[in-house]
Amino acid sequence: MKDTELPVKIHAAVALSNMLGNEICLKEIRPILPQLLDAYLKIMNEMDNDKLVTSLEILIDSFADEMEPYAVELCNKMVIYSQISSLSYLGTSIFANI
């Protein structure tokens, strides 16, 4: 997820979520959870992607008991993503008036 290319970052984030059903992977991921959440949020700032949001939701569900310190920032990002997605769905550009 630290690659310079955005498609590689997105594929890495999605692939990571596929490993979260494995207890051994959870143990390895737990110590770097803050960095992973930060990486997901940074990627989401670069591009809106439904698979990325779903992967983040899986990560959050997998570590639900440890999410409290990140809850406000995650909620803010999800609201922003939802608004952007809604505008895109309606065919409205958020940059139309700029």
Secondary structure, 3 states (H helix, E strand, C coil): CCCCCHHHHHHHHHHHHHCCCCHHHHHHHHHHHHHHHHHHHHHHHHCCCHHHHHHHHHHHHHCHHHCHHHHHHHHHHHHHHHHHHHHHHCCCCCCCCC
